[in-house]
């Protein structure tokens, strides 16, 4: 049911969202109750942790040192930076100034300085980074690893972890690191692995958590992957040996050790000793491997839940600064939002002939845009809510999967709920093409597969690219299915095919940018709740909150399936309304239509309501209900049908343009929107258009209906709409908010 709400307040804040700003492995059982944590709890814990770290900073910019000069200062500064503290903030600026004065003398300190400088500004600090990298190169023990100083007589895996993390960051920022450093270190790490797959502090000793995590991370830094592709080159649109891999047993053995011994409330096989250091190592493994799970454990969710529970009253963790810094690093670095999920559609390896394609693409996007995102694998039978955790669902293979009717229906629902499906014929295989075309015909019978030509916004979503042979399916007014009949994944897998990999990565970046549109990526701890169906919506919203309702009719009634969800979020977050973010699809002849005070009606095409539906709508509006309507994409066919509906349902009533001085446009209540921006397709026809055009129906002096012949829904949804004749997104949201606010207060 739907109900009315009260106005709590209005806040006039909006912000443009560009793709670069947005970008900030098996599907296991659901998280246990002990792992229950949400994004808001983590944000609060981070804020409190940052304040606790700042409180301990000394007047000279340093933090109290218990061991080597500069170590705690570097760790604290790194934690602040990773938590989002600006480089020019007083605390970070003072910490950086102090670290520039600290001599290079100890491996931990030198390594942490590199991590801080590369995080803060690698160009500004390039001399310091190169000098520190040179020190680490010279400090490498003959075994290939590191100890505390630059004259080591032995080695340990703890100092070595930080040295390799630092050299990896230095090399990525442009510093020169000799190739021999990596090869010597790799031999040493492999030689010191225990038979159980783990590592100890030195070569002799029993395995335990923090050292195993350190060396699994080291192997990733040193170029290892669980399986090494045998692809070489690219000929005739395909890669020889595609899908052939050689397994890396040491790395797989180490990953399995972490899965078997997983814990977040203790350092595995060491109890409470070095607990927060272990969590930092676990986070490094998770990030470097791209894994969401170790064994059946969601490492970030479990660790975040523990840290939220374990935080001290003053915002610190454990025994003080060092533990707090490691905790902040875990929470801050592990919460990267999901950009892409790869669909696991078979029990064998047919679903992933290129196992590192998405990993490499996401890394490329992060390197180019300076914002890190995550990817993961999602199972074909996972709940739809899990599919929708990322905006882009990627399906590839040499053949197309044989999907059941239920699975095809779920893929259709995924795109109708706002997701984008990317399908790719690996190696350009014809058997994939045939299967995919059959899937489209059966799943989207009314939406043909068409070529995406040079004018399609995908090709300019980030890079300006020429047409690349992509095809697509428009669901509603959005290209929701993108298909590449030509190989991309092998070029992403190999990363360095001359003249081919770079354009493929740029195209992948544009596909991701187009799929994201103007929507913020979800925090990886957010649990998506789908809009409830009419049948599930048995009771009124809690506390008298407003639930928007969308009119269901025989036709294209929901072209932008997420428009009302995103609009409700805007009303809640920006207009401070007590509103439910799920909406109700409601037929006009529903017995309880009277419980829905605000209805929304939209569509692309010509339509006609039944006599019963027209009568129900007229009665509802005469009893005090309200209807907001718009022509999706500004389509003339819908506009003509809608005006005909008004003439039939409300003969002789006043239906006319809302005057320019109406309170709706002055923001009484709401936002001032006397002038608005329109999208290019509409401005090409009407270049002088800069004011809103709304039409109203007055019943007994009350504004009972507002209609926009120019699209509002595309802007409410936030996607990049091809050829949309409507308002710019921000103006569409503000204008629609004014309409709702006005009807709730008059």
ROKEDREN-397209 format. One record per residue (C-alpha): residue number from 1; z, x, y. Coordinates in steps of 0.001 Angstrom, whole numbers. Layout:
BEGIN
num|w|u|v
NUM|Z|X|Y
...
end
This chain:
BEGIN
num|w|u|v
1|0|0|0
2|-411|947|3625
3|2071|507|6441
4|2502|1078|10126
5|4182|4066|11737
6|5850|4955|14993
7|4787|7608|17488
8|7045|10654|17251
9|5311|12840|19803
10|2084|14462|20886
11|1340|18179|20890
12|-1888|19458|22436
13|-2653|22562|20409
14|-5864|23444|18638
15|-7386|26736|17566
16|-10902|27667|16488
17|-11246|29027|12987
18|-13850|31665|12129
19|-14497|32852|8587
20|-13101|36332|9253
21|-9827|34754|10399
22|-9613|32549|7335
23|-9710|35396|4914
24|-6562|36312|5351
25|-6221|35797|-15548
26|-6127|33107|-18059
27|-4836|29629|-17354
28|-1316|29597|-18859
29|1328|26880|-19046
30|2741|25437|-15839
31|5510|27345|-14091
32|9035|26769|-15326
33|11631|25126|-13123
34|13170|28526|-12394
35|9864|29521|-10788
36|9842|26548|-8420
37|9064|27815|-4934
38|6745|26755|-2152
39|4902|28468|664
40|7323|27256|3329
41|10284|28817|1517
42|8464|32138|1289
43|7542|32042|4968
44|11174|31439|5906
45|12374|34215|3598
46|9865|36616|5137
47|10921|35712|8662
48|14577|36274|7821
49|13761|39518|6011
50|11789|40837|8969
51|14686|40063|11297
52|17095|41849|8953
53|14904|44970|8895
54|14512|44998|12670
55|18268|44780|13187
56|18741|48172|11556
57|16247|50050|13741
58|17791|52801|15865
59|17034|53426|19569
60|14707|56355|18762
61|12472|54074|16656
62|13745|55294|13300
63|15804|53612|10612
64|18912|55266|9113
65|17905|57940|6589
66|19854|58348|3360
67|17557|60919|1802
68|14523|62556|3428
69|13795|62284|7141
70|11322|59499|7858
71|11299|57890|4418
72|13223|54746|5302
73|11419|54538|8642
74|8009|54639|6992
75|8992|52062|4369
76|10473|49699|6968
77|7462|50035|9278
78|5088|49388|6375
79|7017|46253|5425
80|6862|44941|8992
81|3122|45541|9194
82|2444|43861|5864
83|4535|40879|6951
84|2225|40398|9935
85|4160|42164|12675
86|1630|43223|15367
87|888|46915|15729
88|1866|46764|19396
89|5182|44997|18802
90|8185|47012|20048
91|9582|47637|16558
92|6298|48811|15029
93|5246|50798|18085
94|8569|52651|18081
95|8377|53249|14334
96|4867|54675|14601
97|5909|56946|17439
98|8801|58296|15412
99|6674|58860|12290
100|4144|60915|14241
101|6981|63358|14939
102|8142|63601|11312
103|6861|66789|9626
104|5034|66590|6295
105|7613|67916|3843
106|8327|65438|1020
107|5933|63511|-1197
108|7542|60098|-716
109|7599|60448|3063
110|4088|61878|3405
111|2709|59147|1144
112|4431|56363|3039
113|3216|57780|6342
114|-366|57504|5098
115|212|53919|3969
116|1651|53060|7388
117|-1081|54773|9403
118|-3926|53281|7347
119|-2386|49828|7678
120|-1769|50166|11424
121|-5019|51712|12697
122|-6977|54139|10487
123|-9275|55195|13334
124|-6488|55934|15781
125|-4482|57865|13187
126|-7346|59514|11319
127|-6139|63039|12122
128|-2631|62285|10872
129|-4056|60613|7757
130|-6296|63573|6916
131|-3484|66077|7514
132|-1130|64136|5255
133|-3830|63772|2591
134|-4403|67534|2682
135|-675|68061|2158
136|-709|65801|-921
137|-3781|67531|-2338
138|-2022|70882|-2022
139|1200|69445|-3472
140|-447|68307|-6717
141|1231|69956|-9715
142|-922|71830|-12204
143|-359|68940|-14612
144|-2223|66659|-12201
145|811|64753|-10903
146|3429|65184|-8148
147|7127|65852|-7567
148|9242|65883|-4391
149|7820|68886|-2514
150|4613|70865|-2138
151|5907|73608|-4471
152|6608|71561|-7598
153|7773|73126|-10838
154|7570|69798|-12662
155|6340|66247|-12012
156|7482|62627|-12173
157|5701|59291|-12194
158|7578|57838|-9233
159|6477|60417|-6666
160|3058|60357|-8313
161|2693|56590|-7822
162|3200|56916|-4079
163|939|59960|-3830
164|-1926|58172|-5560
165|-1423|54956|-3576
166|-1549|57024|-400
167|-4586|59100|-1363
168|-6384|55912|-2391
169|-5659|54360|1020
170|-6615|57581|2792
171|-9930|57842|958
172|-10715|54197|1701
173|-10111|54874|5398
174|-12547|57795|5401
175|-10340|60800|4629
176|-11743|63512|2362
177|-10073|63858|-1038
178|-11572|66312|-3582
179|-12893|64701|-6757
180|-10849|67089|-8881
181|-7636|65485|-7617
182|-8558|62190|-9253
183|-9758|63629|-12555
184|-6648|65812|-12969
185|-4367|62883|-12189
186|-6173|60591|-14612
187|-5826|63048|-17492
188|-2128|63446|-16749
189|-1419|59715|-16582
190|-3202|59086|-19882
191|-1493|62020|-21580
192|1976|60766|-20669
193|1594|57203|-21987
194|4022|56284|-24749
195|2914|54762|-28025
196|4257|51351|-27048
197|1880|51283|-24066
198|4509|52004|-21423
199|5624|55013|-19410
200|8904|56678|-18493
201|9970|58692|-15432
202|8616|61874|-17009
203|6477|62479|-20060
204|9401|62428|-22476
205|11519|59307|-22432
206|11598|55630|-23250
207|9288|53227|-21460
208|10623|50917|-18774
209|9291|48479|-16221
210|8982|50284|-12913
211|7323|53376|-14395
212|4954|51336|-16549
213|3930|49297|-13513
214|3476|52511|-11529
215|1081|53981|-14054
216|-870|50806|-14714
217|-1463|50715|-10950
218|-2362|54411|-11052
219|-5013|53780|-13695
220|-6612|51104|-11537
221|-6571|53461|-8561
222|-8168|56122|-10743
223|-11068|53827|-11577
224|-9991|52284|-14856
225|-10695|48682|-15776
226|-9703|46834|-18966
227|-13353|46937|-20010
228|-16109|49212|-18718
229|-19539|47692|-18236
230|-22460|49324|-19990
231|-24949|47893|-17497
232|-27203|50510|-15968
233|-29779|49722|-13328
234|-31708|46556|-12627
235|-35273|45868|-13754
236|-37349|42713|-13677
237|-34519|40658|-12213
238|-32045|41595|-14947
239|-29652|44378|-15934
240|-30111|46224|-19232
241|-27034|45883|-21482
242|-25695|42945|-19469
243|-22547|41602|-21101
244|-21845|44789|-23058
245|-18466|46443|-22398
246|-16382|49296|-23722
247|-12690|48454|-23818
248|-10111|50681|-22114
249|-7308|50770|-24664
250|-4707|52674|-22580
251|-4971|50248|-19675
252|-5033|47192|-21938
253|-2016|48613|-23795
254|-150|49015|-20490
255|-1006|45504|-19326
256|158|44084|-22639
257|3462|45978|-22249
258|4005|44296|-18886
259|3279|40891|-20410
260|5663|41434|-23338
261|8548|42693|-21205
262|7989|40591|-18102
263|11048|39838|-15976
264|11752|39446|-12272
265|15553|39434|-12264
266|15781|42876|-13855
267|13786|46075|-14231
268|12554|45730|-17838
269|14596|47970|-20159
270|16581|49296|-17156
271|18560|46175|-16200
272|19437|45952|-12520
273|18579|49585|-11806
274|15784|49945|-9217
275|15106|46181|-9389
276|13340|45838|-6026
277|11355|49014|-6616
278|10194|47442|-9893
279|9094|44285|-8067
280|7087|46402|-5639
281|5365|48088|-8587
282|4716|44724|-10224
283|3088|43489|-7027
284|875|46583|-6905
285|-280|45915|-10478
286|-981|42284|-9736
287|-2995|43038|-6619
288|-4948|45973|-8029
289|-5757|44169|-11287
290|-6643|40848|-9645
291|-4451|39113|-12218
292|-2397|36046|-11547
293|-607|36290|-14881
294|1015|38948|-17011
295|1235|37362|-20419
296|1991|33733|-19613
297|3895|34540|-16416
298|2611|33834|-12906
299|3978|37088|-11522
300|3909|36158|-7849
301|5378|32687|-8228
302|8147|33973|-10497
303|8942|36928|-8239
304|8845|34854|-5069
305|11169|32237|-6568
306|13637|34957|-7548
307|13520|36630|-4136
308|14043|33348|-2302
309|17132|32722|-4451
310|18406|36292|-4225
311|18175|36732|-448
312|21496|37545|1200
313|22979|35358|3915
314|21976|37875|6605
315|18326|37875|5472
316|18489|41178|3600
317|18162|41806|-126
318|20111|43914|-2573
319|22000|46808|-1082
320|20230|46962|2241
321|17190|48390|3961
322|15203|49893|1079
323|15662|46864|-1168
324|14817|44558|1742
325|11634|46458|2531
326|10456|46304|-1093
327|11222|42561|-1184
328|9255|41924|2013
329|6336|43968|668
330|6301|41902|-2519
331|6367|38575|-692
332|3893|39560|2015
333|1270|41392|-34
334|1319|39064|-3019
335|641|35809|-1169
336|-3063|36322|-540
337|-4852|32952|-595
338|-7448|32115|-3224
339|-11088|32236|-2179
340|-12971|31975|-5490
341|-12140|30838|-9008
342|-14355|31731|-11941
343|-14755|28969|-14509
344|-13855|29910|-18089
345|-16082|27470|-19953
346|-16142|28983|-23457
347|-13744|30487|-25996
348|-15870|33635|-26304
349|-17244|35900|-23565
350|-20293|33746|-22809
351|-18645|32493|-19601
352|-18433|36001|-18116
353|-21291|38368|-18963
354|-20313|40170|-15738
355|-16537|40585|-15825
356|-16074|42314|-12477
357|-18580|40400|-10338
358|-16086|38235|-8449
359|-13545|41035|-8227
360|-16114|43257|-6530
361|-17404|40476|-4279
362|-13916|39587|-3035
363|-13198|43274|-2413
364|-16452|43562|-433
365|-15559|40538|1683
366|-12125|42011|2373
367|-13548|45411|3317
368|-16159|43945|5661
369|-13955|41372|7335
370|-10607|43146|7221
371|-8887|40149|5617
372|-7755|40126|1998
373|-8180|37137|-278
374|-7700|36669|-4001
375|-9680|35362|-6940
376|-8735|34243|-10409
377|-10003|32630|-13587
378|-9524|28890|-14135
379|-10069|27121|-17437
380|-12584|24326|-17919
381|-9793|22033|-19127
382|-7329|22880|-16334
383|-6283|19961|-14103
384|-8544|19159|-11180
385|-5720|20131|-8811
386|-5960|23712|-10129
387|-9725|23770|-9598
388|-9222|22672|-5999
389|-6764|25503|-5289
390|-9781|27530|-4065
391|-12773|26209|-2103
392|-15366|27863|-4365
393|-15726|27378|-8138
394|-18098|29895|-9739
395|-19952|29202|-12996
396|-22235|31827|-14525
397|-23758|32718|-17867
398|-26900|33519|-19784
399|-26887|29898|-20924
400|-25471|26769|-19359
401|-22448|25249|-21110
402|-22777|22112|-23204
403|-20453|19896|-21178
404|-18946|16598|-22242
405|-19281|13498|-20096
406|-15653|13920|-19012
407|-16235|17546|-17992
408|-19364|16636|-16044
409|-17394|13909|-14317
410|-14669|16358|-13365
411|-17216|18724|-11823
412|-18616|15840|-9794
413|-15115|14855|-8690
414|-14435|18474|-7729
415|-17284|18499|-5214
416|-16519|14963|-4035
417|-12984|16130|-3242
418|-14355|18900|-1029
419|-14958|21783|-3425
420|-18166|23806|-3677
421|-19712|24687|-7035
422|-21678|27946|-7256
423|-23825|28261|-10383
424|-25742|31441|-11198
425|-28281|32143|-13913
426|-27203|35622|-14981
427|-30246|37855|-15431
428|-32354|34889|-14294
429|-32194|33417|-17805
430|-34436|30412|-18379
431|-31990|28820|-20830
432|-29389|28621|-18057
433|-31953|27079|-15699
434|-32915|24366|-18188
435|-29298|23494|-18897
436|-28349|23458|-15237
437|-31242|21220|-14216
438|-30310|18782|-16982
439|-26689|18852|-15789
440|-27747|17996|-12229
441|-29980|15139|-13370
442|-27185|13594|-15452
443|-24283|14282|-13078
444|-25907|13693|-9688
445|-28724|11242|-10451
446|-29103|10211|-6817
447|-28943|13713|-5323
448|-31964|15894|-6117
449|-31825|19664|-6476
450|-33699|21115|-3505
451|-34567|24519|-2108
452|-32355|25802|696
453|-34910|26833|3279
454|-34637|29198|6234
455|-32947|26636|8455
456|-30013|26040|6142
457|-26684|27098|7723
458|-25696|29056|4607
459|-28095|31832|5589
460|-26340|32301|8925
461|-22756|31540|7859
462|-21744|35177|8470
463|-24677|37555|8130
464|-28110|36520|9410
465|-30136|36547|6192
466|-33640|35507|5157
467|-34030|32777|2507
468|-32961|34103|-897
469|-34290|31524|-3332
470|-31098|29476|-3463
471|-31149|25803|-4329
472|-28576|23120|-3670
473|-27404|19569|-4075
474|-26121|17576|-1117
475|-23189|15346|-1990
476|-22683|13104|992
477|-23695|15215|3967
478|-22566|18557|2597
479|-24354|21015|326
480|-21688|20944|-2367
481|-23586|22562|-5243
482|-25271|25933|-4720
483|-27505|27346|-7433
484|-29023|30791|-7722
485|-31831|30912|-10302
486|-31999|34655|-9630
487|-29401|37172|-10735
488|-26594|38053|-8322
489|-23731|38842|-10681
490|-25209|42021|-12183
491|-25709|43376|-8670
492|-22088|42528|-7813
493|-20952|44026|-11121
494|-22629|47394|-10584
495|-21984|47466|-6795
496|-24457|50253|-6057
497|-27969|49290|-7213
498|-30180|50834|-4502
499|-31661|48362|-2008
500|-30360|45386|-4013
501|-26552|45334|-4238
502|-25915|45262|-483
503|-28134|42184|146
504|-26527|40506|-2875
505|-23041|41147|-1484
506|-24099|39850|1924
507|-25475|36695|324
508|-22235|36254|-1635
509|-20276|36620|1596
510|-22398|33921|3225
511|-21933|31602|246
512|-18163|32026|513
513|-18223|31550|4292
514|-20299|28395|3942
515|-17966|26994|1263
516|-14880|27662|3366
517|-16379|26223|6543
518|-13640|25657|9102
519|-10868|24983|6620
520|-7914|27319|6288
521|-7539|28760|2806
522|-4540|27400|963
523|-1479|29533|409
524|-1439|30469|-3273
525|1954|28749|-3656
526|723|25434|-2253
527|406|22717|-4890
528|-2525|20437|-4107
529|-1782|16738|-4367
530|-4906|14620|-4664
531|-5184|11349|-2761
532|-3717|8586|-4881
533|-6000|5939|-6262
534|-5495|2277|-5452
535|-3998|1665|-8876
536|-1482|4482|-8484
537|-549|3358|-4981
538|1878|657|-6041
539|4470|866|-3288
540|4671|1356|451
541|4692|4877|1905
542|8186|6342|2288
543|10037|5644|5503
544|7374|3354|6952
545|4888|6200|7335
546|1242|5424|8018
547|-1296|5745|5233
548|-4914|5597|6336
549|-7244|3468|4230
550|-10984|3861|3679
551|-13157|817|3062
552|-14857|768|-341
553|-18179|-1062|-480
554|-21332|-1070|-2594
555|-22998|2024|-1182
556|-22342|5449|274
557|-18752|4631|1295
558|-17216|8147|960
559|-19745|10797|2064
560|-16938|13109|3230
561|-14305|12604|563
562|-11705|14835|2243
563|-12251|13655|5821
564|-9223|11359|5935
565|-7038|13910|4144
566|-7803|16548|6756
567|-7561|14004|9577
568|-4125|12916|8352
569|-3055|16568|8259
570|-4221|16904|11869
571|-2289|13792|12905
572|808|15120|11155
573|635|18716|12378
574|-873|18326|15847
575|-26|14767|16916
576|3383|14757|15213
577|2750|11433|13456
578|4682|10249|10430
579|1576|9975|8267
580|794|10362|4565
581|-1932|12944|3915
582|-3279|11039|921
583|-5440|8040|1826
584|-6073|4752|68
585|-9581|3653|-955
586|-9442|-127|-456
587|-11974|-2925|-1073
588|-12113|-5492|1700
589|-11331|-8301|-749
590|-8082|-6647|-1911
591|-5199|-9137|-1963
592|-2953|-6748|-25
593|-5451|-5662|2610
594|-2945|-6907|5195
595|-713|-3895|4387
596|-3373|-1499|5724
597|-3226|-1541|9526
598|-5856|1180|10066
599|-9133|1029|8129
600|-11984|3546|8212
601|-15607|2665|7412
602|-18495|5129|7242
603|-21739|5908|5431
604|-25235|7326|5723
605|-27485|4524|4609
606|-28279|880|5139
607|-25666|-1411|3589
608|-24707|-5055|3471
609|-21295|-6546|2774
610|-20931|-9689|700
611|-19963|-12949|2366
612|-16470|-12562|946
613|-16123|-9003|2257
614|-17328|-9982|5736
615|-14895|-12874|5867
616|-12021|-10667|4697
617|-12797|-8047|7336
618|-12986|-10645|10093
619|-9704|-12232|9028
620|-7981|-8854|8792
621|-8984|-7804|12298
622|-8087|-11195|13769
623|-4619|-10898|12210
624|-3984|-7589|13988
625|-5677|-5014|11777
626|-7854|-2235|13190
627|-11129|-666|12057
628|-12459|2785|12975
629|-16096|3283|11960
630|-18794|5888|12432
631|-22331|6604|11313
632|-22050|9660|9094
633|-24364|12392|10372
634|-25398|9912|13072
635|-27796|8166|10671
636|-29835|5366|12234
637|-29940|3306|9019
638|-26158|2947|8941
639|-26030|2266|12675
640|-28462|-623|12362
641|-26578|-2111|9404
642|-23216|-1781|11121
643|-24359|-3525|14288
644|-25792|-6283|12114
645|-22436|-6598|10360
646|-20640|-7085|13684
647|-23114|-9747|14770
648|-22658|-11679|11514
649|-18894|-11297|11127
650|-17965|-11777|14790
651|-20602|-14026|16382
652|-20186|-14393|20109
653|-17385|-11832|20349
654|-17357|-8999|22855
655|-18871|-5843|21263
656|-19802|-3307|23932
657|-19489|310|24943
658|-15931|1431|25713
659|-15841|2197|29468
660|-15510|5835|30532
661|-12198|5195|32311
662|-10527|3657|29257
663|-7106|5119|28290
664|-8699|6250|25001
665|-10511|9020|26847
666|-7658|9917|29192
667|-5301|10619|26315
668|-2865|7812|27002
669|-1522|8717|24488
670|-3208|11791|23037
671|-5737|14270|24397
672|-8022|14216|27431
673|-11539|13850|26031
674|-13643|12634|28942
675|-16146|15315|27951
676|-16935|16440|24415
677|-19235|18848|22633
678|-21956|17820|20211
679|-23619|19637|17319
680|-27007|21340|17751
681|-29032|18732|15836
682|-27979|16019|18289
683|-28282|18199|21389
684|-31843|19032|20374
685|-32620|15328|20881
686|-30222|14635|23779
687|-29555|17957|25551
688|-27653|16338|28454
689|-25175|14537|26205
690|-21614|15647|27016
691|-19519|12465|27017
692|-18143|10453|24093
693|-19968|7277|23145
694|-17722|4673|21564
695|-18322|985|21061
696|-15487|-1522|20871
697|-14869|-5027|19606
698|-12306|-7016|21604
699|-10591|-9982|19953
700|-8428|-12086|22261
701|-8236|-9144|24644
702|-7162|-6628|21976
703|-9335|-3668|20994
704|-9634|-4381|17269
705|-12530|-2086|16323
706|-13950|1211|17582
707|-17331|2485|16403
708|-19066|5813|17038
709|-22832|5970|16461
710|-22403|9757|16386
711|-20612|11325|13428
712|-16845|11774|13538
713|-16226|12147|9797
714|-18050|15455|9415
715|-15805|16949|12081
716|-12696|15428|10520
717|-13652|16974|7186
718|-14449|20337|8790
719|-17393|21387|6639
720|-20600|22939|7936
721|-22910|19963|7976
722|-26663|20550|7844
723|-28501|18522|10511
724|-25401|16590|11559
725|-25811|14401|14646
726|-22168|14298|15620
727|-19294|15719|17616
728|-18013|19258|17312
729|-15100|19432|14898
730|-12247|19873|17385
731|-13529|17107|19651
732|-14048|14771|16684
733|-10438|15290|15610
734|-9040|14779|19099
735|-11136|11700|19811
736|-10308|10102|16451
737|-6624|10922|16995
738|-6736|9154|20367
739|-8225|6080|18727
740|-5446|5915|16123
741|-2719|6668|18664
742|-4042|3976|20984
743|-4126|1277|18331
744|-607|2172|17141
745|811|1817|20650
746|-1080|-1237|21936
end
